[in-house]
Amino acid sequence: MIYDAVIIGGGVVGTAIAWQLARYDISILLVERESDFCEGTSKANSGIVHSGYDPIPGSLKAKMNIRGNQMIRELRDVLDYDFVQNGAMVLAFSKDELVQLETLRRQGIENGVPGIEVLDRDEILRREPNLSKDVLSALFFPTSGIICPFSLTYAFWENAHANNAEARLGCDVKNIEKNGDIFILTTSAGVVEARTVINAAGVYADLINNMLSPRKITITPRRGEYVLLDKTERGFVKSTIFQMPTAAGKGVLVTPTAHGNILVGPDSVDIADKECTATDSEGLDYVMRSARKSAPEVNFRKIITSFSGLRAHPEGGDFIIDMPLPGFFNAAGIESPGLTSSPAIGEMVSEMVSDYLKAKKKSRYIEERKGIVKSALLPPAERARLIDSDSRYGNIICRCEEISEGEIVEAIRRGATTLDGVKRRVRAGMGRCQGGFCTPRVMEILSRELHVPMESIRKNNRGSEVLV
Ligand SMILES: Cc1cc2nc3c(=O)[nH]c(=O)nc-3n(C[C@H](O)[C@H](O)[C@H](O)COP(=O)(O)OP(=O)(O)OC[C@H]3O[C@@H](n4cnc5c(N)ncnc54)[C@H](O)[C@@H]3O)c2cc1C
């Protein structure tokens, strides 16, 4: 079969493109080299839906950020992802930073960020009593929010799939050639043919582009490290707290997550290895030291895990969304604010692809997608009714996050085949003990539901089997 569109990459950008393209009456295949969606940068970032004050006015980043922020706020009830509009503050600590704050305010207005407020020291400390008393002033951006990046990626994919998009996981694209009007993709899972190819391969988007495009690009992995604090710290800050942005990025933040933890990070270091998501003491010390400038009392004894993610930094600094040769499209160099921008990138790329294919919209399209029920968050009577209808919702498997067997079975029904796949869909293993208690129990459920032996259950990709 020759697909109308093949998307390379199952991160938040590739799935957002699939979600928007699935509105058209065309055949779509998403290929992802890992064993699940959201295994690249989309799984390790700050999870902020940025308001849009930071990108250079007129850039693609600025346009995509503003539109993406608006779409994420509007689509929450349609696609049912975990998003809280908590607002963000940028703090100024010196006279120089007061000048920069005003520049940032003007830039925000020029970019079209709505509702920017200027706060004085008293108002800042009234809203956020745990911030440093040294703060002089701040900007508040009410449209900023916090999102679970996994839930957004799965929401895009599940809706695309409901509208007939297909996916091939464990399918690594090794080479692309063009024969007449048809692209021939050589992959680890056989040959795939397509009328159009969309490159959403994250830090590998340069390799994919350079297989075909006359214009070569370079993507540098820019690593950012984080520490995540226990939910005992819930409420330490309510909004997302930024320091002044620099050339290296938006700086170290202290923020609640969409699920009530406190997240601190990231740093920003260019590295050579596109796979190196390690953390080290130097990076984590820097992150913790920097965060204390904003919030001196942040309790680092409550760290439950640390992690890092790789920004796909392009040479020119702006997103690369183009068609360098007929039928081949790039969504490359999608560093921050790529998570925020993802629905807007999906919208823009799908318009470019559908124009090229002269595709028509489907007459029957499913707009809505429902997420997996969160039994612990239901009102008691509703939770009791759910357990009456299916007793597995009364069997708690992950004690930290109160995740039931019913939710884990539903995650597997929706495509989870690994421990991480379950964790990212329903949070079993995300809590204080980081899976110390529930891992063997989730493995038993995976083994039972997938009819495979326990020895073949993996943490994520090939080679990460837990038992020998
Ligand atoms: C430290 C950090 C903090 C960030 N914070 C924010 C934030 O707060 N807000 C925000 O808006 N953005 C943020 N971002 C940016 C955001 O995370 C990214 O822009 C976004 O996740 C990029 O998504 P993607 O789909 O392009 O890439 P990815 O998620 O990396 O997906 C690319 C996929 O392509 C697959 N792939 C690669 N090569 C091949 C191949 N040959 N064949 C098949 N598949 C292939 C990979 O396996 C991967 O799954 C942050 C990024 C980092 C690193």
The ligand as a Gaussian input file, in Angstrom:
#p B3LYP/6-31G(d) Opt

LIG

0 1
 C       14.727000      20.381000      29.205000
 C       13.547000      20.689000      28.331000
 C       12.502000      21.480000      28.801000
 C       11.426000      21.791000      27.983000
 N       10.361000      22.472000      28.509000
 C        9.315000      22.770000      27.716000
 C        8.185000      23.435000      28.262000
 O        8.081000      23.657000      29.461000
 N        7.194000      23.807000      27.417000
 C        7.267000      23.580000      26.076000
 O        6.366000      24.015000      25.374000
 N        8.287000      22.876000      25.554000
 C        9.299000      22.450000      26.335000
 N       10.346000      21.733000      25.837000
 C       10.323000      21.371000      24.418000
 C        9.455000      20.159000      24.133000
 O        9.662000      19.139000      25.078000
 C        9.791000      19.674000      22.729000
 O        9.711000      20.755000      21.839000
 C        8.872000      18.579000      22.241000
 O        8.747000      17.544000      23.181000
 C        9.423000      18.032000      20.933000
 O        8.584000      17.005000      20.494000
 P        8.946000      16.169000      19.204000
 O        7.788000      15.303000      18.931000
 O        9.437000      17.085000      18.137000
 O       10.246000      15.326000      19.624000
 P       10.339000      13.912000      20.377000
 O        9.429000      13.822000      21.520000
 O       11.789000      13.700000      20.644000
 O        9.831000      12.875000      19.296000
 C       10.602000      12.503000      18.176000
 C       10.385000      11.024000      17.956000
 O       10.990000      10.631000      16.735000
 C       11.462000       9.311000      16.893000
 N       12.474000       9.070000      15.880000
 C       13.677000       9.654000      15.747000
 N       14.350000       9.152000      14.694000
 C       13.538000       8.213000      14.149000
 C       13.691000       7.328000      13.031000
 N       14.809000       7.299000      12.306000
 N       12.674000       6.477000      12.737000
 C       11.528000       6.485000      13.498000
 N       11.353000       7.290000      14.564000
 C       12.347000       8.151000      14.882000
 C       12.039000       9.317000      18.299000
 O       12.149000       8.011000      18.828000
 C       11.030000      10.180000      19.044000
 O       10.034000       9.415000      19.697000
 C       11.410000      21.350000      26.654000
 C       12.435000      20.521000      26.187000
 C       13.464000      20.156000      27.040000
 C       14.503000      19.206000      26.580000

